[in-house]
Amino acid sequence: MLYEYGPVWRQVWLNRQHAEDPDPSFWGHSIGRYEGTDTFIVDTVGFNDRTWLDDVGRPHTEQLHVIERYRRIDRDRLQVALTIDDPGAYTAPFTYGPRMVQVRATEFNLGAAPLNRRS
């Protein structure tokens, strides 16, 4: 996944299992899979203590487990929802979203045809 700020990216391994003891990192260890024809699920564990859940710095522990659901609504919109589960910091899992995100072309790969546009 390529993020707008940075450029920063993270690896999402497709159709794999989590490592038994992943090395803690800012982005954690992410595995992805498709659910149906329009939803991509990203399951992440193995975060370190530098990871931020949000802009206000909500706490988390090494037990943090995040599940992201990306669903394509139409050509220009994604629906995104996050489920946060950390029994070391919270009494129950909670969800952000779903919220809509506008799909935009970037200048990351200038000269290539944008993936979200049809001729």
DSSP file (Angstrom, degrees, kcal/mol; ACC not computed):
  #  RESIDUE AA STRUCTURE BP1 BP2  ACC     N-H-->O    O-->H-N    N-H-->O    O-->H-N    TCO  KAPPA ALPHA  PHI   PSI    X-CA   Y-CA   Z-CA
    1    1 A M              0   0    0      0, 0.0     9,-1.8     0, 0.0     2,-0.5   0.000 360.0 360.0 360.0 132.9    0.0    0.0    0.0
    2    2 A L  E     -A    9   0A   0      7,-0.2     2,-0.3     5,-0.0     7,-0.2  -0.908 360.0-153.2-106.4 127.7    1.3    3.4   -1.0
    3    3 A Y  E   > -A    8   0A   0      5,-3.4     5,-0.8    -2,-0.5     0, 0.0  -0.715  19.1-126.8-101.5 152.3    0.4    6.3    1.2
    4    4 A E  T   5S+     0   0    0     -2,-0.3     2,-0.2     3,-0.1    -1,-0.1   0.890  92.9  68.7 -64.0 -42.1    0.1   10.0    0.1
    5    5 A Y  T > 5S-     0   0    0      2,-0.1     3,-0.7     1,-0.1    -2,-0.2  -0.573 111.1  -2.7 -80.4 143.0    2.4   11.3    2.8
    6    6 A G  T 3 5S-     0   0    0      1,-0.3     2,-0.2    -2,-0.2    -2,-0.1  -0.928  98.5 -91.0 122.7-110.6    6.0   10.4    2.5
    7    7 A P  T 3 5S+     0   0    0      0, 0.0     2,-0.4     0, 0.0    -1,-0.3   0.199  78.9 165.1 -73.7 137.6    6.0    8.5    0.1
    8    8 A V  E < < +A    3   0A   0     -5,-0.8    -5,-3.4    -3,-0.7     2,-0.3  -0.979  11.4 178.7-128.6 140.6    5.5    5.7    2.6
    9    9 A W  E     -A    2   0A   0     -2,-0.4     2,-0.3    -7,-0.2    -7,-0.2  -0.944  12.2-157.4-138.0 162.3    4.4    2.2    1.8
   10   10 A R        -     0   0    0     -9,-1.8     2,-0.4    -2,-0.3    -2,-0.0  -0.986  23.1-116.9-137.6 151.4    3.8   -1.0    3.7
   11   11 A Q        -     0   0    0     -2,-0.3    19,-0.5     2,-0.0     2,-0.5  -0.703  20.6-169.9 -89.0 135.5    3.8   -4.6    2.5
   12   12 A V  E     -b   30   0B   0     -2,-0.4     2,-0.4    17,-0.1    19,-0.2  -0.964  17.4-145.3-122.7 110.4    0.6   -6.6    2.7
   13   13 A W  E >   -b   31   0B   0     17,-2.5    19,-2.9    -2,-0.5     3,-0.5  -0.626  17.2-133.9 -79.6 127.7    1.3  -10.3    2.0
   14   14 A L  E 3  S-b   32   0B   0     -2,-0.4    19,-0.2    17,-0.2     3,-0.1  -0.632  72.5  -6.2 -88.7 138.9   -1.5  -12.0    0.1
   15   15 A N  T 3  S+     0   0    0     17,-2.5     2,-0.3    -2,-0.3    -1,-0.2   0.859 102.4 117.3  52.3  47.2   -3.0  -15.4    1.0
   16   16 A R    <   -     0   0    0     -3,-0.5     2,-0.3    16,-0.3    -1,-0.2  -0.777  62.4-112.9-129.6 175.0   -0.5  -16.1    3.8
   17   17 A Q        -     0   0    0     -2,-0.3     2,-0.1    -3,-0.1     3,-0.1  -0.743  40.7 -95.5-103.0 158.2   -0.5  -16.7    7.5
   18   18 A H        -     0   0    0     -2,-0.3    -1,-0.1     1,-0.1    26,-0.0  -0.423  47.6 -98.4 -66.5 149.4    1.1  -14.4   10.1
   19   19 A A        -     0   0    0      1,-0.1    -1,-0.1    -2,-0.1    10,-0.1  -0.378  31.9-118.5 -62.0 149.0    4.6  -15.3   11.2
   20   20 A E  S    S+     0   0    0      1,-0.3    -1,-0.1    -3,-0.1    -2,-0.1   0.888 106.9  11.6 -60.4 -39.3    4.6  -17.2   14.5
   21   21 A D  S    S-     0   0    0     25,-0.0    -1,-0.3     2,-0.0    -2,-0.0  -0.636  86.2-161.9-139.4  77.5    6.6  -14.4   16.2
   22   22 A P        -     0   0    0      0, 0.0     7,-0.1     0, 0.0    24,-0.1  -0.302  28.3-108.5 -65.6 143.6    6.7  -11.4   13.9
   23   23 A D        -     0   0    0      1,-0.1    25,-0.1     5,-0.1     5,-0.1  -0.578  43.6-110.5 -67.2 123.8    9.4   -8.8   14.5
   24   24 A P        +     0   0    0      0, 0.0     2,-0.3     0, 0.0    23,-0.2  -0.307  50.5 164.4 -59.2 137.8    7.6   -5.7   16.0
   25   25 A S  B     -g   47   0C   0     21,-2.0    23,-1.6    23,-0.1    26,-0.1  -0.943  51.8-101.1-148.2 168.1    7.5   -2.8   13.6
   26   26 A F  S    S+     0   0    0     -2,-0.3    26,-0.1     1,-0.2    -1,-0.1   0.905 124.7  34.5 -58.5 -44.1    5.7    0.5   13.0
   27   27 A W  S    S-     0   0    0      1,-0.2    -1,-0.2    20,-0.1    20,-0.1   0.581 103.2-148.0 -88.8 -11.4    3.4   -1.0   10.3
   28   28 A G        -     0   0    0     18,-0.3     2,-0.6    -3,-0.1    18,-0.3  -0.214  37.7 -52.3  74.0-170.1    3.2   -4.5   11.9
   29   29 A H  E     - C   0  45B   0     16,-4.3    16,-1.8    -4,-0.1     2,-0.4  -0.938  62.3-166.1-109.1 114.2    2.9   -7.7    9.9
   30   30 A S  E     -bC  12  44B   0     -2,-0.6   -17,-2.5   -19,-0.5     2,-0.4  -0.855  12.6-177.2-110.8 133.9    0.0   -7.5    7.4
   31   31 A I  E     -bC  13  43B   0     12,-2.4    12,-2.9    -2,-0.4     2,-0.3  -0.958  12.5-159.9-122.2 147.4   -1.7  -10.3    5.5
   32   32 A G  E     +bC  14  42B   0    -19,-2.9   -17,-2.5    -2,-0.4   -16,-0.3  -0.890  14.7 168.5-128.8 156.6   -4.5   -9.7    3.0
   33   33 A R  E     - C   0  41B   0      8,-2.0     8,-3.1    -2,-0.3     2,-0.4  -0.976  32.2-112.0-157.1 157.9   -7.2  -11.7    1.3
   34   34 A Y  E     - C   0  40B   0     -2,-0.3     2,-0.5     6,-0.2     6,-0.2  -0.768  18.0-159.0 -95.7 142.0  -10.2  -11.0   -0.8
   35   35 A E  E >>  - C   0  39B   0      4,-3.1     4,-1.0    -2,-0.4     3,-0.6  -0.970  66.8 -35.1-118.7 112.6  -13.8  -11.6    0.5
   36   36 A G  T 34 S-     0   0    0     -2,-0.5    -2,-0.0     1,-0.2     0, 0.0  -0.427 101.6 -55.3  70.2-151.1  -16.2  -11.9   -2.4
   37   37 A T  T 34 S+     0   0    0     -2,-0.1    -1,-0.2     1,-0.1     3,-0.0   0.506 131.5  35.0-104.3  -6.7  -15.5   -9.8   -5.4
   38   38 A D  T <4 S+     0   0    0     -3,-0.6    34,-2.0     1,-0.1     2,-0.4   0.358  96.2  80.1-133.3   8.0  -15.4   -6.3   -3.9
   39   39 A T  E  <  -CD  35  71B   0     -4,-1.0    -4,-3.1    32,-0.2     2,-0.5  -0.974  49.3-164.8-128.2 128.6  -13.8   -6.4   -0.5
   40   40 A F  E     -CD  34  70B   0     30,-3.1    30,-2.8    -2,-0.4     2,-0.5  -0.944  12.2-158.0-109.0 125.5  -10.1   -6.6    0.5
   41   41 A I  E     -CD  33  69B   0     -8,-3.1    -8,-2.0    -2,-0.5     2,-0.5  -0.894   5.4-167.5-106.7 129.5   -9.4   -7.6    4.1
   42   42 A V  E     -CD  32  68B   0     26,-2.5    26,-3.0    -2,-0.5     2,-0.5  -0.982   2.8-167.4-118.4 122.8   -6.0   -6.7    5.7
   43   43 A D  E     -CD  31  67B   0    -12,-2.9   -12,-2.4    -2,-0.5     2,-0.4  -0.945  11.4-174.0-113.0 120.6   -5.2   -8.4    9.0
   44   44 A T  E     +CD  30  66B   0     22,-3.0    22,-2.4    -2,-0.5     2,-0.2  -0.962  15.2 152.6-128.9 133.9   -2.3   -6.9   11.0
   45   45 A V  E     +C   29   0B   0    -16,-1.8   -16,-4.3    -2,-0.4    20,-0.1  -0.794  46.0  69.0-135.5 178.2   -0.4   -7.9   14.1
   46   46 A G        +     0   0    0     18,-0.4   -21,-2.0    16,-0.4   -18,-0.3   0.862  59.3 166.7  78.1  36.9    3.1   -7.3   15.4
   47   47 A F  B     -g   25   0C   0     17,-0.4   -21,-0.2   -23,-0.2    -1,-0.2  -0.516  25.7-137.8 -80.9 151.7    3.1   -3.6   16.0
   48   48 A N    >   -     0   0    0    -23,-1.6     3,-1.1    -2,-0.2   -23,-0.1  -0.414  33.3 -93.2 -97.4-177.2    5.8   -1.9   18.0
   49   49 A D  T 3  S+     0   0    0      1,-0.2    11,-0.1    -2,-0.1   -23,-0.0   0.495 118.7  65.0 -78.2  -2.0    5.4    0.9   20.7
   50   50 A R  T 3  S+     0   0    0      2,-0.1    -1,-0.2     0, 0.0   -24,-0.1   0.597  75.7 111.8 -91.5 -12.8    5.9    3.7   18.1
   51   51 A T    <   -     0   0    0     -3,-1.1     2,-0.4   -26,-0.1   -24,-0.1  -0.334  56.7-148.5 -64.4 139.0    2.7    2.8   16.2
   52   52 A W        -     0   0    0      1,-0.1     3,-0.1   -26,-0.1    -2,-0.1  -0.916  13.8-164.7-108.9 135.6   -0.1    5.4   16.4
   53   53 A L  S    S-     0   0    0      5,-0.6     2,-0.3    -2,-0.4    -1,-0.1   0.796  76.1 -19.8 -81.6 -31.7   -3.7    4.4   16.2
   54   54 A D  S >  S-     0   0    0      4,-0.2     3,-1.1     0, 0.0    -1,-0.2  -0.905  80.5 -77.3-161.4-176.7   -4.8    7.9   15.5
   55   55 A D  T 3  S+     0   0    0     -2,-0.3    -3,-0.0     1,-0.2     0, 0.0   0.647 121.7  55.4 -72.6 -15.7   -3.8   11.6   15.8
   56   56 A V  T 3  S-     0   0    0      0, 0.0    -1,-0.2     0, 0.0    -4,-0.0   0.461 111.3-115.2 -98.3  -0.4   -4.5   11.9   19.5
   57   57 A G    <   -     0   0    0     -3,-1.1    -2,-0.1     1,-0.1    -6,-0.0   0.882  35.1-165.9  76.9  40.2   -2.2    9.0   20.4
   58   58 A R        -     0   0    0      1,-0.1    -5,-0.6     0, 0.0    -4,-0.2  -0.303  29.0-106.5 -55.9 143.2   -4.7    6.4   21.8
   59   59 A P        +     0   0    0      0, 0.0     2,-0.3     0, 0.0    -1,-0.1  -0.233  41.5 171.9 -74.7 161.4   -2.7    3.7   23.7
   60   60 A H        -     0   0    0    -11,-0.1     2,-0.2    28,-0.1    26,-0.0  -0.965  17.1-143.9-156.4 166.1   -2.1    0.2   22.6
   61   61 A T    >   -     0   0    0     -2,-0.3     3,-1.8     0, 0.0   -14,-0.2  -0.630  44.9 -85.1-121.7-177.1    0.0   -2.8   23.7
   62   62 A E  T 3  S+     0   0    0      1,-0.3   -16,-0.4    -2,-0.2   -15,-0.2   0.560 122.1  70.8 -68.2  -6.3    1.9   -5.6   21.8
   63   63 A Q  T 3   +     0   0    0    -18,-0.1    -1,-0.3   -17,-0.1    22,-0.0   0.423  69.6 135.0 -87.0   0.8   -1.5   -7.4   21.7
   64   64 A L    <   -     0   0    0     -3,-1.8   -18,-0.4    22,-0.2     2,-0.4  -0.246  30.4-178.5 -56.5 132.6   -2.8   -4.9   19.1
   65   65 A H  E     - E   0  85B   0     20,-2.1    20,-2.4   -20,-0.1     2,-0.4  -0.987   4.0-169.3-136.2 121.5   -4.7   -6.6   16.2
   66   66 A V  E     -DE  44  84B   0    -22,-2.4   -22,-3.0    -2,-0.4     2,-0.5  -0.940   6.5-167.8-118.1 133.3   -6.1   -4.4   13.4
   67   67 A I  E     -DE  43  83B   0     16,-2.3    16,-2.7    -2,-0.4     2,-0.4  -0.986   7.9-165.9-120.3 123.0   -8.5   -5.6   10.7
   68   68 A E  E     -DE  42  82B   0    -26,-3.0   -26,-2.5    -2,-0.5     2,-0.5  -0.881   3.3-161.7-108.3 138.5   -9.1   -3.2    7.7
   69   69 A R  E     -DE  41  81B   0     12,-2.6    12,-1.7    -2,-0.4     2,-0.5  -0.975   5.7-173.5-122.8 117.1  -12.0   -3.7    5.3
   70   70 A Y  E     -DE  40  80B   0    -30,-2.8   -30,-3.1    -2,-0.5     2,-0.5  -0.949   6.4-178.7-110.9 121.0  -11.7   -2.0    1.9
   71   71 A R  E     -DE  39  79B   0      8,-2.7     8,-3.1    -2,-0.5     2,-0.6  -0.981  25.4-132.3-125.1 127.1  -14.8   -2.3   -0.3
   72   72 A R  E     + E   0  78B   0    -34,-2.0     6,-0.2    -2,-0.5     3,-0.1  -0.674  24.2 178.1 -78.7 116.3  -15.1   -0.8   -3.8
   73   73 A I  E     -     0   0B   0      4,-2.0     2,-0.3    -2,-0.6    -1,-0.2   0.895  65.0 -33.8 -84.3 -47.5  -18.4    1.1   -3.9
   74   74 A D  E >  S- E   0  77B   0      3,-1.3     3,-0.8     0, 0.0    -1,-0.3  -0.848  84.6 -62.6-156.4-168.1  -18.0    2.4   -7.5
   75   75 A R  T 3  S+     0   0    0     -2,-0.3     3,-0.0     1,-0.2    -3,-0.0   0.819 131.1  29.0 -57.3 -34.1  -15.3    3.6   -9.8
   76   76 A D  T 3  S+     0   0    0     26,-0.1    27,-2.8     1,-0.0     2,-0.4   0.365 110.9  67.5-113.3   4.1  -14.3    6.6   -7.6
   77   77 A R  E <   -EF  74 102B   0     -3,-0.8    -4,-2.0    25,-0.2    -3,-1.3  -0.981  48.6-168.8-136.0 141.4  -15.1    5.5   -4.0
   78   78 A L  E     -EF  72 101B   0     23,-2.6    23,-2.8    -2,-0.4     2,-0.5  -0.933  17.4-141.9-116.0 145.4  -13.9    3.1   -1.4
   79   79 A Q  E     -EF  71 100B   0     -8,-3.1    -8,-2.7    -2,-0.4     2,-0.4  -0.943  24.7-169.2-103.5 127.5  -15.7    2.2    1.8
   80   80 A V  E     +EF  70  99B   0     19,-2.9    19,-2.3    -2,-0.5     2,-0.3  -0.963  12.0 173.2-124.3 133.9  -13.1    1.7    4.6
   81   81 A A  E     -E   69   0B   0    -12,-1.7   -12,-2.6    -2,-0.4     2,-0.4  -0.999  12.2-158.8-138.0 139.7  -13.7    0.3    8.1
   82   82 A L  E     -EF  68  96B   0     14,-2.3    14,-2.6    -2,-0.3     2,-0.5  -0.956   2.2-159.9-118.5 135.7  -11.1   -0.6   10.8
   83   83 A T  E     -EF  67  95B   0    -16,-2.7   -16,-2.3    -2,-0.4     2,-0.5  -0.977  10.0-160.3-114.0 125.2  -11.6   -2.9   13.7
   84   84 A I  E     +EF  66  94B   0     10,-3.3    10,-2.1    -2,-0.5     2,-0.4  -0.903  11.8 177.1-106.7 125.5   -9.2   -2.4   16.6
   85   85 A D  E     +E   65   0B   0    -20,-2.4   -20,-2.1    -2,-0.5    -2,-0.0  -0.967  15.4 147.7-131.2 116.0   -8.7   -5.3   19.1
   86   86 A D    >>  -     0   0    0     -2,-0.4     4,-2.7   -22,-0.2     3,-1.9  -0.700  20.1-174.9-147.6  89.9   -6.2   -4.9   21.9
   87   87 A P  T 34 S+     0   0    0      0, 0.0    -1,-0.1     0, 0.0   -23,-0.1   0.672  85.5  62.4 -63.7 -15.0   -7.2   -6.8   25.1
   88   88 A G  T 34 S+     0   0    0      1,-0.1     3,-0.1   -27,-0.0   -28,-0.1   0.680 120.1  21.1 -80.2 -17.4   -4.2   -5.2   26.9
   89   89 A A  T <4 S+     0   0    0     -3,-1.9     2,-0.3     1,-0.2    -1,-0.1   0.610 123.8  41.3-122.2 -21.4   -5.5   -1.7   26.4
   90   90 A Y     <  -     0   0    0     -4,-2.7    -1,-0.2     1,-0.1    -4,-0.0  -0.932  64.3-134.7-134.7 153.6   -9.2   -1.9   25.9
   91   91 A T  S    S+     0   0    0     -2,-0.3    -1,-0.1     1,-0.2    -6,-0.0   0.692  90.7   7.0 -81.0 -19.0  -12.1   -3.9   27.3
   92   92 A A  S    S-     0   0    0     -6,-0.1    -1,-0.2    -8,-0.0    -6,-0.1  -0.986  86.1 -90.6-156.2 155.3  -13.6   -4.8   23.9
   93   93 A P        -     0   0    0      0, 0.0     2,-0.3     0, 0.0    -8,-0.2  -0.326  43.4-164.6 -63.0 153.4  -12.8   -4.4   20.2
   94   94 A F  E     -F   84   0B   0    -10,-2.1   -10,-3.3    -4,-0.0     2,-0.4  -0.958   8.3-135.3-140.3 161.5  -14.1   -1.2   18.5
   95   95 A T  E     -F   83   0B   0     -2,-0.3     2,-0.5   -12,-0.2   -12,-0.2  -0.933   1.7-153.3-123.4 138.6  -14.6   -0.1   15.0
   96   96 A Y  E     -F   82   0B   0    -14,-2.6   -14,-2.3    -2,-0.4     3,-0.2  -0.929  53.1 -57.5-100.0 130.9  -13.9    3.1   13.1
   97   97 A G  E     -     0   0B   0     -2,-0.5   -16,-0.2     1,-0.3     2,-0.2  -0.430  15.6-127.9  93.5-167.7  -16.2    3.7   10.1
   98   98 A P  E     +     0   0B   0      0, 0.0     2,-0.3     0, 0.0    -1,-0.3   0.370  57.3 163.3 -76.6 152.4  -17.2    2.7    7.7
   99   99 A R  E     -F   80   0B   0    -19,-2.3   -19,-2.9    -3,-0.2     2,-0.3  -0.956  36.4-111.3-135.2 157.5  -16.4    5.9    5.9
  100  100 A M  E     -F   79   0B   0     -2,-0.3     2,-0.4   -21,-0.2   -21,-0.2  -0.666  25.9-166.2 -91.6 142.4  -16.1    6.8    2.2
  101  101 A V  E     -F   78   0B   0    -23,-2.8   -23,-2.6    -2,-0.3     2,-0.4  -0.995  20.4-126.9-128.4 132.9  -12.8    7.6    0.6
  102  102 A Q  E     -F   77   0B   0     -2,-0.4     2,-0.4   -25,-0.2   -25,-0.2  -0.653  22.0-133.1 -79.1 129.0  -12.4    9.2   -2.8
  103  103 A V        -     0   0    0    -27,-2.8     2,-0.3    -2,-0.4    -1,-0.0  -0.709  32.3-178.7 -82.0 129.3  -10.1    7.3   -5.2
  104  104 A R        -     0   0    0     -2,-0.4     2,-0.2   -27,-0.0   -27,-0.0  -0.960  29.3-116.9-131.4 148.4   -7.6    9.6   -6.8
  105  105 A A        -     0   0    0     -2,-0.3     2,-0.2     9,-0.1     0, 0.0  -0.548  35.2-154.0 -73.8 147.9   -4.9    9.2   -9.4
  106  106 A T        -     0   0    0     -2,-0.2     3,-0.3     3,-0.0    -1,-0.0  -0.709  25.7-122.4-117.6 172.0   -1.4   10.1   -8.0
  107  107 A E  S >  S+     0   0    0     -2,-0.2     3,-0.9     1,-0.2    -2,-0.0   0.264  83.5 106.0 -93.7  10.7    1.8   11.4   -9.6
  108  108 A F  T 3  S+     0   0    0      1,-0.3     2,-0.3     2,-0.0    -1,-0.2   0.884  90.5  27.0 -59.2 -41.3    3.7    8.4   -8.2
  109  109 A N  T >  S-     0   0    0     -3,-0.3     3,-2.0     3,-0.1    -1,-0.3  -0.589  86.6-165.4-123.3  68.6    3.9    6.6  -11.6
  110  110 A L  T <  S+     0   0    0     -3,-0.9     3,-0.1    -2,-0.3    -3,-0.1  -0.242  72.4  27.7 -56.7 138.2    3.8    9.5  -14.1
  111  111 A G  T 3  S+     0   0    0      1,-0.4     2,-0.3     0, 0.0    -1,-0.3   0.112  94.8 108.3  97.2 -21.3    3.2    8.4  -17.6
  112  112 A A  S <  S-     0   0    0     -3,-2.0    -1,-0.4     1,-0.1    -3,-0.1  -0.632  79.5-104.8 -87.6 148.6    1.2    5.3  -16.7
  113  113 A A        -     0   0    0     -2,-0.3    -1,-0.1    -3,-0.1    -3,-0.0  -0.542  43.5-104.6 -69.5 132.4   -2.5    5.2  -17.2
  114  114 A P    >   -     0   0    0      0, 0.0     3,-1.1     0, 0.0    -1,-0.1  -0.304  21.4-136.1 -57.7 139.9   -4.4    5.6  -13.9
  115  115 A L  T 3  S+     0   0    0      1,-0.2    -2,-0.1    -3,-0.1   -10,-0.0   0.740  99.1  57.2 -70.8 -23.1   -5.9    2.3  -12.7
  116  116 A N  T 3  S+     0   0    0      2,-0.0     2,-0.4   -40,-0.0    -1,-0.2   0.298  93.0  81.5 -95.4  11.9   -9.2    3.8  -11.8
  117  117 A R    <   -     0   0    0     -3,-1.1     2,-0.4   -41,-0.0   -41,-0.0  -0.937  61.4-154.3-119.1 140.4  -10.1    5.2  -15.2
  118  118 A R              0   0    0     -2,-0.4    -2,-0.0     1,-0.1    -3,-0.0  -0.908 360.0 360.0-110.2 140.1  -11.5    3.4  -18.2
  119  119 A S              0   0    0     -2,-0.4    -1,-0.1     0, 0.0    -2,-0.0   0.468 360.0 360.0 -78.2 360.0  -11.0    4.6  -21.7
